Structure formats: C-alpha cells, structure tokens
Amino acid sequence: MLETSARLLRLLSLLQQRRDWSGADLAHRLRVTTRTVRNDVDRLRQLGYQVDSTTGPAGGYRLGAGSALPPLLLDDDEAVAVAVGLRAAAAGTVTSIEEVSLRALTKLERTLPARLRPRVDALRGTTVSAAGGGPTVDADTLTMIAAAAHNHERLRFRYVGHDGQRTERDVEPHTLVFTGRRWYLLAWDTDRRDWRTFRADRVRPSPPAGPRFVPREPPGGDAAAHVLRGVRSEVWTYQARIRMHAPAAVVAERSTTTSGQVIPLDDGTCELVTGTDSLTDLATYLAKFDVPFTVLEPPKLREVLRELAARYLAAAGSQTTPT
C-alpha cells in the first residue's frame, strides 16, 4: 500500500508538470509498465480526480481542471477518522496546535469526496470537547524530544521541578507518554544513573541533540506502565489504597489507566491504588464504581466518608411537605 500510494503521488505530480503525457512516457518515468499506469490512472479517478485520456498514436493522459489538490489516499473510514482526530487535536493539550489542526481539517474537507462530507459535518455539529484544562506543552518541544528519542540521541534541557527548582538535565530519551491530561518523558538520567519521568511542559530543550546511545530496556519492559505508576505516586497530594469488594475485571472496566492501578487479590476482591488532590473528589469517584469498598489508606479519607455519610443521611431523612 505504501509503495502504491507513493507511486500515485508521483503520478499526480507528473500530470501536473505538463499538459499532456503519453502512457509510455509515464511508464518510463515511474519505472512501471503501461498497464500499471492505466491501473493507477483508474485509481486516481476513483479518488475523485479527473484524468482525461485519448487513444491512438497521439494518445495519452491529461489532468482535468480542478484536480490540482494533493490526493487523498485514504479509504472512507480512514478519511473520517483523520477528520475526527484533527478536530480532537484542536481542543488538545499541545500549544498552538489548535489553529494548525483547524487549517489541516479545512484542507482535508476540501479533498473529501461528496459522499463523506455529511458524516464529517454530523460529527462537527453534534460533538463538543469536555477535555480537562491540563497544562499545555509546546509543539516544538514535543517534536524535539520525539526526534531525539527516535534517533537515539542524548537530550540536554533545563527542567523546572514541581517545587520551582531549575536543574540542567542530560538524558537518554526513551518514550513520550500521553495520559490524556499531561505529556511525560521517560528517560535515563545520565547524571543520576537511573530512570526519571519528566513532565514535558516543564522541559526546555537545548539543541542540538547530543551523542547517540544504545537504547535501554524500560523498567518492567513497559514504559507507559512505569510512567503511570510514577505519576500516581508522585503528583497527588494524597495516596490511597482501597479494597474493592468486586472482581478486578469489574473494577478495571469502570476505571481508567490514569485513575489508578487495579491489583487482583482473589476472585471476588481487588485493591485500587490511586491518588488525589481532593479527598472529597475521591469519595465521589469511589461511589461511581457502585460496589462495596474498604478504605485502607489514608485514614483521613475515612473521616471524609463519615462526614459525607452524615450529610447524605440528613438529606435522605428530611421531609418536605408539598404546599
């Protein structure tokens, strides 16, 4: 598919370079047979491009009017998926990407076949973003980090810790992890000789990248799981352990990867390891599981639950006489 798509791009580029082409000339430039050229022309027509052809000794191909836009080498479901992704990116957590995503979405919609536009219009008209207001990270920062990780090049940057302290870091970047709210970088810190997780919005890279390195195996073999464990254990004011009186599969189905770690205990119980900045919010969150539970840590959460229970009992016991 990639080879075919690349050839279609090349064919369209050639057709735009001059008015008329013979099949033999196109076949020579593309290093394929004239039969392949005919098949590729048919594929461009299926994608909505007008390619006129004539037969005979002077015959050949000509790109029709209104076909100057780049080709959309996607099937229907792929095209709609890209449109949905671009619209989601417009409300995302990457600085300045919103406007770029909207521009790209506008260009995409111009190339969409007419049959797909109602589907995209329906999505645009009936969806809104309820994304959280987490910190945003500069797109250039993400690109620089990703390039260094992809090329296995050491990365130097200034880092602002949660306490506001600024440090200089020299790391071997491994993986960028997006939790749905924040971007994190998992990297081997060459000075501390250990793995570290950095919030990408607090990273200030210092180009150019450093020397190349041989990638290391991430802790536990799973970079995302390691980052999520660290995020849960370090960023929250309160750490919590809750025994859920329900199978682990049931609890896991009702939680998210960023809300906590579900540890099976036996067939009917499991432990939820999570954290919060608000014990009242955590109490409300636990109620949404709709299963019995026992608080193991922290003790203060039990006090909050007692206060809420008393408040709810008082509300449930109050009687209002209609007038």
N, C-alpha and C positions, 0 to 999 in steps of 0.2 A: 504493500500500500504506500509506504513512504517513497519508494522508487517511482511508482506510478504518479503520485502526487507531484513529486519534484519534476518529472518529465512534463506533466500538464502545465505547470508553472512556466517551464522553459518554452513550451509550445506557444502558450499565450503571449509570452514576451516576444517571441519571434514574429507572431502575427501582428503585433503592434508596431514592429520596427519598420515594416514597409507594406505597401498596399496589397501586392499580390505575391503568392508563393506557389510554386509547383509542389506536387506531392514528393517528387524525387529530391528537390532541394531541402524540404523539411526533414525528410528521412535521413539525408546526408548530415544535416546539422545536428540532428538528435541521435544519430548513430543507431537507427532502428530501421525496420522495413517499412515500405509504403503501406502495407496492410496495418501495421501498428499505428501509423499516422492517421489512417482512416478511423480506426477504433478510438484513438484519443480525441479526434475531432468530434466524433459522436458523443464522447463523454463530456466534452465542453458544452455541446448543445444540450445535453441532459441537465447540466448545471445552470442553464439559462442563457448561455452566450450564443449570439447569432454569428455563425460561421458559414459564409456562402461558399459554394463550390461549383465549379464548371468542369465538364468533361471534354475530352479531345486533346489533340496535341498542344493546344494553348491553354488547356485547363489548369485548374489549381484551386487554391483556397484564399479567401479574403475575410477579414474580420469585419462583421457588420457594425453599423452605427450603434452607439450606446453600449458598447462592450469593453470599455476601457478600464472598468474597475477590476481589481485583482480577483481571482477566482475564489469561490467558497468551496473548498474541497472537503466538505463535511456532509454526512447524511442528515436527514431531518432531525432525528433525536439529538445528534451531536450539536447541530446548529442552535437548537433551542436551549440545550444545556449550557453552551457558551454564553448565550444571551442572559440566562439566569445567573450564571457565575459573575458576569460583568456587572449586573445590577446589584448583586450582593456585595461586590467589591466596592461599589460606590458608597456603601454605608459601612465600610470595614474599619480596620484599625491601622491602616498604613497611611501616613501623612501624604497629602497631595495626590493620592491615587484616585480619589473620588472623581475629580474633573477628568482625569485621563481615562478612567473607566467609562464615563458617560460619553466621551468623544469616541472611544472604540466601539461602544454599543451603538451609537448613531451610525458609524460606518458599517457595522455588521448588519444593521437593519436595512440599510440601503442595498445590500447584496443579497438579502434573504429572498428566496422565491415567494411569490404572492401567497402561495398556499400556507406558508409558515407564519406570515405576519399576524393573522388573527390569534394564534397561540401565544405569541410573544406579547401582543397588545393586551390579551387577557391577563397574563402574568403581571404586566406592568400596572394594569388598572385595578387589580384586586389584591396586591401584596404591599405590605409596609414593613419597615425594619423596626425590630424591637431589640436591636443589639445593645449590649451594655456599653456604658461610657468609659471603657477601659483606656489606658494610656495608648497613644499612637506612636508608631515608630516611623522614622524617615525611610522612604523607599530606597534612597541611595545607600543608606546604612545596611538595609537588608540585602541589597544587591552585592555590596562589597563583602559582607560576611559570607553570603552564599557562594560567591566566586572563590573566595579563599578556601572554603571547605571543599568545594568541588575540585579545585586544583591542588589540594593538599599543600597549601602554603600557610606558613605561620602568620598570625594576625596580631598586630600591636594596636592597642587602643587605650583611651582614658575611660575609666569606669567610675560612675557615681553610685556608691552603695546606698542601702535604704536609710543609713544614718547621715547621708550627705557627704561622707568622706570620699575624696577623689584619689584614685590609685592608677598607676600605669600597669597594664597587663600585657603579657606576651604569651599567646596561647596557640595550641593546635586545634583549630575549629573543627568540630565533628558534624553537628546536626543543628538545624533550626527547628524548633518545636513550637507550633501554634496551639494554644489551649482553648481557643475560642474567645479569649479575652485579652491575652498578652502573648507576645513573642519572646521565646527564650533561646539562648545559645548554649549548647552543651559543648564544652571544650576541655582539653587537657592543659592545665596551667603549668607552663614550663618552670616557673619560679617555685611554685608550691608543690610541684611533683604530685599532683592529684587532679581528679576531675572537679570541675566547677561549673555551675549553672549561672548564666548572666541574663538579666533582663535586657532585651535588645534595645528598648527605648532609652536605656542608660548607657549604651555603648557609643563611644565616639572614636571611630576607626582612624588610624594614622597611616594612610597609604604612603608608599607602595607596600604590598604584602612582603613578608619575609621569606626565608628559605623554605624549600619543600620538605615534607616529612612523610614518614610511613604511617598511615592511619592505624590507630589502636582500636581494639575491640571495646565497645562501650560497656559500662558496668552492667552486669547481668545479661549482656547481649541485646539489650533493648533500650535505645536512647530515650525514646518517648516515655517509657515507664519510669526510668530513672529520674527524668526531669519532673514528672508529675509527682513522684514521691517527695522530691526535694521541695517543690512548690508548696505542697500541702504541709510539710513540716516546718517551713521557714517563714512563709509570708503571712500566716494568720496569727492574730493576737492570741487566740485560744486554740489549743489542740484538743481533739475529742475522740473518745473511743466509746462506741455504742454497741451493745449486744442486741442484735435484731433477732426476734423470735420468729424467723421465717427462713426458708431455704436461701442460700446465697444467690441462686439463679433469679429468684423473685426480686431480691433487693437490688441486684445488679441491673436488672431490666428497668428498674424505676429510678436509677441514679445515672450520673454521667461520669466520664473518666476524670473530669476536673473537680467533681464534688466530693470524691472520697474513694478509698480503696476498700473493696469488699473481700473479707477473708473468711472462707468456709470454716466452721467449727465442727458441725456434724450435719446429718441430713436435714435437721429442722432449724438450725440456728447458724448465725454467722456474725462476724464483727465488722462494723463500719468504722474505718479510721478516716477522720475528716478534720476540718478546722473552720474557724470563722472569726470575723471581727465583731460579730454581734451574737450573743447567746440567745437573744430573743428570736433573731432570724433563724438560728439553727434549730430552735424548738419548733418553729413553724415549719421548717423544712422537714424535720423528722416526722411530723404529723402527716405529711403528704404521702409517706410510704404506706400508711393505713395498715400497719402491723404493730403488734406489741414490741416494746423495746425496753432495755435497762441501761441506764447511764453508768458507765464505768469511770470515765474521766471527761471533763473536770467536775469536781464536787459542786462548783458554783452553778453548773447547768441544772443540777437538781433543784437548787433554790429558785431559779428562774421558772422551772416547770411547776413548782408548788405555787408560786405567785400567779402564774397563768391559770393553773387549775382552779385556784380560789376565785379568780376573776370570772372564769367561764361558768363555774358553778353558781356564782351570784347572778350572772346574767341569765342562766337557764332557769333559776328559781324565781326570778322576778315575774310578777303577773301584771298585765296591763288590761284594764277594763275598758272595752270599747265605749265611746261616747255616742 
